[in-house]
C-alpha cells in the first residue's frame, strides 16, 4: 500500500486486501514491540484515569522539556522516528497517550475531551518536576496543546502546532465564525470556502459517525481487525502526501487492536463534539508549521501576524512520519528562541 497515493471514495478493496495480507503474514509485531520497548515508558493515574507516557531525556544541560500530544487516529507511535532527532537537538521528550487511546486504557468514565486532557497534562508535567516546558501537537493534539498553554501559561514557554490546508478546512467546518469572516469575492477566500464545502460533502463521514454513534462503530472496531485496519488506514491514505513507512503505520494500528482501544479512542471525538470545555486561549508565544501549504491555510487559521510561521510544500497531516527531519528542524527553530 502506498500511503502517499490518494483515492476518491473509500479505501480500495485491493489495497486493503494487500495491507491485511501483509499485516497477517509479513509484518513483524515482535520486532516492532522490541523497538518500542527501548523507549522509556511509564504509567500513572491522573483524575482517576490510567495515563501512559513516554519520557525520553536528552543529555544536554540546556534541554527543554517538550510535551507532545498525538491526534486521531494516531498514537505515540507516530513520533517514533522524530524522537531521536529531538533528543539530539536538546529536548526532553514527553509523549502521553490520550485517555482511551492505546495503553491509556481502560477508559474508566466519560467526559474526556481536550480541556480535561489538558488539565491532566499540566498535572503530569508538574509530577515530572518541569517548571518550564514547551508543548507541541497536531490534530486533536493541537487543541490539547493550546489548552495546556492557556491553563499553565506560568510554566509553558511556547506552543508549536502542525497543520495543513485539509485540517484547517476541517476545523473551520466546526467553527462557522471562520467561514463567516471570509469574502467569497476574494480568490483565496473563495478557494478556502470551496475547501470547507468539499470537506463537508466528501470527507466528514468519519466525524459524523464518531460524533454521534461511537459505541456502535466501536463494536466493529473491536470485533474485526480488518475493520480497525480499514478505518485507520483510510485516514492515513487520504491525509498524507509523502510516503510513510508501512510497518510504522501497522504498528500504530496494532497498538489500537491489541489494546482494544478502538471504541474508547473513537469516543474522544464524540466527547469533544459535545463539550463546551475548550479551555482558555493561550497568551504564550505560538508557532505553526504548515505542511502541503497553500494560501488558504493562513486565511483559515487566522493567526496573529507576529507568530512563528513556516510553510512546507510537501507533507500533510502526519509530518512526524512523513518528514521527521523537517519537523525536528521547525521545533528547534521555534523553541531555540525561547531557550
N, C-alpha and C positions, 0 to 999 in steps of 0.2 A: 504493500500500500504506500503510495507516495502522498504524504500528508501535506505537500505543498501544491497539489493539483486540485483546483476547485471543481465542484459539480453543482448542478442546478437544483434538483429535488431529491432529498433524502440521500442516504449512503447507498451506492450501487451494490447490488447483490454480489457481483463478482469480487468487488473489493472487500466486502465483509467476509465472504467465504474464504478468501485468501488470508485475511488477517486472523480469522478464527482458527484456520488450519495451522498457521504459524504459531499462534498462542498455545495451541494444544500440543504440537509436535516438534516445534523448533525453538521456541522461546525458553530460556533457562531461568526460571524463577529463583532457584537456589543461588545462582551466580549473582543475580540482582540483589537478593536478600543479603548475601555476604558483603556485597559492596555497600549497601545501605547501613549495615551494622558496623561499618568502620566509622560512621559518623556518630559523634556523641549524642545520644538521645535519652530523654528523661520524660517522666510523667509527674504531674502534681494535681492537686484538686483545688479548684477556684470556683466559688459560687456554686458549690455542690455539683461540679462537673469535672470529670477527668479531662485534663489537658495534656496532650503530648507535644513535645517540642524538641527541636534540635538546638544545640548550643555549642558552636564551634568557635574557639578563641584564637585570635591572632597573637603572634609573638611580639608584635610591635608595641613599644611603650606608649605610643600616642594613639593606639587603636580606638576607633569609635564603635560603640555597640550599635548594631543595626538590626531593628526589629522588622522582619519581612513577613507579610501576610499573603497567602495564595488566594485564589478565587475558585470559581466553579466552572467546569468540572475538573479541578486540579487538586494538587496536594503538595506536600513538601518535596515530592519527587521532582517537581518542575524545576527546582533550583539546584539539583544535584551537580550540574556542570558549572554553574556560576559560583558556587560556594568557594572552591579553591582560589579562584581569582580574587574574590572579595577578601578572603583571609590574607592573601599575599599583599593586597592593597591597603591593609590596615583596618580591617573591620572585624569585630567580634560579632558573629552572625547568630541571631536568634530567630528560629522559624517555627512558630507554633502551628499545629493543625487546628483548623477551625472546629468549633464544637459540633460534633456529629459527623465529622469527616475522619476517615482513616482510623488512627489509633486514639483520637479524642472521642472515643465511644466506650460504652453505650451512652446515647443521649438520654439523660435522666429526667428531663422535664422540658416542656415547650418554652418558648419565649426567647430563644437565642437568635438574635439578629445582630446588625452591625454595632448598635450602641452598647448592648450588653457585652458583646465580644470585646469591644474597645476597653471597657472598664476592666475586664479580666486581663487584657494585655498590659494595662497600666500596673495592675497588681503583680503580674508575672515579672515585669522589669524591675519593680521595687524589690521583689523577693530575690532577684538575681544580684541586687546591690548596685544597679546602674542609676546614677542620678543625672546623667547626660546621655542622651541617645537619639539616634535618627530613626525614622520609620519609612518603610517602602512597601508598595503593593500595586497590584493591578486587578481589574475586575472588581469583585466584592472586596478584595484586599485593599483597593484604593480607597473605598468608602470607610473601611475599618481604620486605615492609616490616618485619614483625615479626622475621624472621630477621636483617635488617640491624641492627635495634635491639639484638638480642641479641649480635651479633658485634662491633658497633662502638659500644657504649654510651659510650665515651670521647668520641666525636665527635657522635653523634646526640643532638639536643636533645629530640626527641619523635617519636612515631609517631601518625599520623592515618589512620584507615581508614574506608571507607564500606561499608555492608552494608544488607540488607533482610531481612524475615522469610523469604522464599524461600531466600536464600543461607544464612541461619542454619540453616534446616531441612536444606538440602543438606549443609552442613558437619557437622551432628550425625549425619547418616546414616553418615558415615565415622569418627565418633568416638563409639562406643557408650557410653562412660562419661558423656556428656552426657545421653542419654536415661535412663540408669540412675539419675541423680540426680533425675529428675522424678517427681512424685507424681500418679498417674492420677486421684486423687480431688479434686485441686485443679483448678478450671475452666481457669485459664490454662495449667497444665501439661498438662491433657488436650488443649487446643487445640494446644499445641506438639507433643505426641506424634502427634496426628492429622496435623499438617503434615509431620512426618518420614515417616509412613507413606504419605501422599499422594505425596511425592517419590519414595519407593522404588517405588511401584506405577505411577505415571503419568509421571514426569518424569526418571527416571535413565537412560533408554536411551542417550543420547549418551555418558554417562560409562562405562556398561557396555561399549560398543563401543570407545571410545578407551582405556580402561584395560586392554583385552585384545587388541584387533586394530587397533592404529593404522595399521599398514602396509597392511593390506587396505583399510581405509577410505580411506587416503591415495591409493590408486590412483584411486578415484573422484573425490576432491577435486582431484587433479592432472590428470585426463583430461577432466573435464566442468565447464565454467564454471557450468552450471545446478546441478550437484551442489554445488559450492562455494557458490553463491548461496543455495541452499535450506538448506544445513547451518548457515550463519551467520544468515541472515535469520530462520529459525525461532526461534533463541535470542533475538534482539532483539525479535521479536514477543511471545514468552512472558514475557520478563524486563523489559519496560518498562511503565510506567503512563502517562507523559506522552508525547505525540507527539514523535518525533525527526525531524531533517532527513533526508529520503530520500537526498539527494545525499551527505550525510556518511556515511550507512550504506553506500552503494555505493562511496564512496572507501575505506572500511575494507575492504570485500570485494575491491575492485580491488587493494589492496596485497597481499592474500593470493594473488590469482590471478596477478598479473604477476610476483611473486617466486617462484611455485611453492612456497609455504611451507605449504600445507595439511597435508601429511603430517608435516612436522617440528614444526609447531605442535601437531597432534593428539598427537604423541609426547610432548610435555611433560607432559600429564596422565598418560600411561602411566608415564613415569619417576617422577612424584610418587607414583603409586599403589603403586609397587614400591620406594620409597625409605624408608629409616629416618632420613634426614638432614633433620630438621625444624628444626635449629638450636637455639640456646639461648634460653630465654624472656627477653624484654627486661625491664629494670628502669627504663627511662626513662619519662617521662610519656606517657600514651596518651589519644587522643581518638577518639570514634566519632561518625559522622553516619549516622543510620538513616533510610532513605527508605521510604515506604509503611509507616510504623511502626505496630506494634500491640504489645500486652503480651508476645507470645511472643519478640520479638527479644532483649530484655534477658535473659529467662529462659534462652534457648538459648545466648547468647553468654557470659553469666555474668561480666561484668567486675567489677573491684573497685568499691566504692561511690564512690571519690573520683576516678574517671576523668571526663574531659570527655565529656558525652553530650548529643547534640542529636537530636531527632526531627522528621521532616517527614512530613506526612500523605500527600503525593503524591510520585511518582517511585519508581524501584526500583533496578535493578541497574547502570544506566549514568548516574548523575547528572551527570557531566561533559557528557553530551549532552542529558539531559532537563531539568536545572535547573542550568546552569553558574553563574549568579549566586549561587544559594543555596550551592553547593559552595564557591565562592570565599570567600563570607562565612564559612562554617564554618571553612575553613582559616585565614583571618585571625584569627577569634576564638580559635582554639586556639593558633596559633603566636605571635600578638602578645603573649600572656602569657609566652612563653619568649624573646622577642626580646632 
